[in-house]
Structures are given as structure tokens and as C-alpha cells.
């Protein structure tokens, strides 16, 4: 069984590799850096996760996973690099927010933060963006122990210890 935040990260990686300018250069389990000739590229990570209890009942939580989508481009001039970065940023945001299958995995996207920069290292213009999505979903932890498979009831009245008795067993499909 995989952590749900990992499932979300992998679903987003598949979505972005299928439909962005980065193409096959979308990575969810790789460390930086890449060479300039391998750009554009996208890195996904889910570095933080917060769980808030829904109350003092069963262990239910509203979880928020931060999905970071880091992208890099290079296009020769500062203007061309900024244009390529803007286009890739838009692709990332629209794909994550408009894909029905991905959105169905969530209760909501509660926050999106975008940070861009274009700089010149080694006379090459590199554009970088981080689009951070706060992805909310519900999580319930099943209580441990044996599942309840039946119910035995015994009713008593004053003076009659065997007033009524019943036993009910639950169908196996309800015991998940």
C-alpha cells in the first residue's frame, strides 16, 4: 500500500509528462540538477503533509499535502526564457486544476503559490518556477482489532432473566 500523498504525486507526474512541453523530462523520484540540454524539465515532490482531526470521534482527518512542481527552462535570451517559463507554468496550473480525474482524488485545492525567476548562470539563461499546490483530502484510519461479525442480545425484566434473546450475524460483504 502506498501513501496517498505519493499516489497524488505520481498521478500529477503522469498527467504533466503526457501534456506539457517537458514531455518525458518529468521526474518525481530524481534529484536535481539536469544539464541545460535536458530542459525543459519538471520535478515533483510532496515534502509536507498536515492532518487535522475532524473531531473527537473515529480517527478521521482532513489532510493537506503540499505538492511542489518545480520546472526549469532555457531559451537563449531572457525574453524567450521568460516566455517559455510562462507557457510551462500555465500548462502546469491548467493541467492540475482542470483534469477531472486528478481533481476527483481530492476534496479541494485550498491554495496555489507560484514563484518564478530567470537568471543567467554560465552565460545561459535559466528560468525556474515552483508551483506549490495545497491538496486537501479526507483520510480515515480503521480501528484495529477484530471486526464485529455479529450481535448477541439478551433482555431481562424484573423477575424474568430470560425475557427475550436474539442473535444476528452480519454478512461478510459488510465487514470491510
Residue pairs with C-beta under 8 A, 6 or more apart in sequence:
4 63
4 65
4 137
4 139
5 46
5 49
5 63
5 65
5 67
6 46
7 105
8 46
8 65
8 67
8 105
8 106
8 135
8 137
9 28
9 44
9 45
9 46
9 67
10 28
11 101
11 102
11 105
12 28
12 44
12 67
12 69
12 96
12 102
13 26
13 27
13 28
13 42
13 44
15 95
15 96
15 99
15 102
16 22
16 26
16 42
16 44
16 69
16 91
16 92
16 95
16 96
17 23
17 24
17 26
17 42
19 91
19 95
20 26
20 40
20 42
20 88
20 91
20 92
20 95
21 40
21 73
21 84
21 87
21 88
21 91
22 40
22 41
22 42
22 71
22 88
25 34
25 38
25 39
25 40
25 41
25 42
26 41
26 42
26 44
27 41
27 42
27 43
27 44
28 43
28 44
28 45
30 43
32 43
34 41
34 72
36 74
36 124
36 126
39 72
39 73
39 74
39 126
40 71
40 72
40 73
40 74
40 84
40 88
41 71
41 72
42 69
42 70
42 71
42 88
42 92
43 68
43 69
43 70
43 71
44 67
44 68
44 69
44 70
45 67
45 68
45 70
46 65
46 66
46 67
46 68
47 66
47 68
48 65
48 66
49 63
49 64
49 65
49 66
50 63
50 64
51 61
51 62
51 63
51 139
52 61
52 62
52 63
52 64
53 59
53 60
53 61
54 60
54 61
54 62
54 138
58 140
58 141
58 143
59 140
59 141
59 143
60 138
60 139
60 140
60 141
61 138
61 139
61 140
61 141
62 107
62 136
62 137
62 138
62 139
63 136
63 137
63 138
63 139
64 110
64 134
64 135
64 136
65 134
65 135
65 137
66 132
66 133
66 134
66 135
67 96
67 132
67 133
67 135
68 130
68 131
68 132
69 92
69 96
69 130
69 131
69 132
69 133
70 128
70 129
70 130
71 85
71 88
71 89
71 92
71 128
71 129
71 131
72 126
72 127
72 128
73 81
73 84
73 85
73 88
73 126
73 127
74 81
74 84
74 124
74 125
74 126
74 127
75 81
75 83
75 84
75 125
75 127
76 125
77 125
78 118
78 120
78 125
80 125
81 118
81 125
81 126
81 127
82 118
82 127
84 127
85 116
85 118
85 127
85 128
85 129
86 116
88 129
89 114
89 116
89 129
89 131
92 129
92 131
93 112
93 114
93 131
96 102
96 109
96 131
96 133
97 103
97 109
97 112
103 109
105 137
106 135
106 136
106 137
107 136
107 137
107 138
108 136
109 133
109 134
109 135
109 136
110 134
110 135
110 136
111 132
111 133
111 134
112 131
112 132
112 133
112 134
113 130
113 131
113 132
114 129
114 130
114 131
114 132
115 129
115 130
116 127
116 128
116 129
117 127
117 128
117 129
118 125
118 126
118 127
118 128
119 125
119 126
119 128
120 126
147 175
148 170
148 175
149 169
149 170
149 175
150 167
150 168
150 169
150 170
151 167
151 168
151 170
152 165
152 166
152 167
153 164
153 165
153 166
153 167
153 168
154 162
154 164
154 165
155 163
155 164
155 165
156 162
156 163
157 163
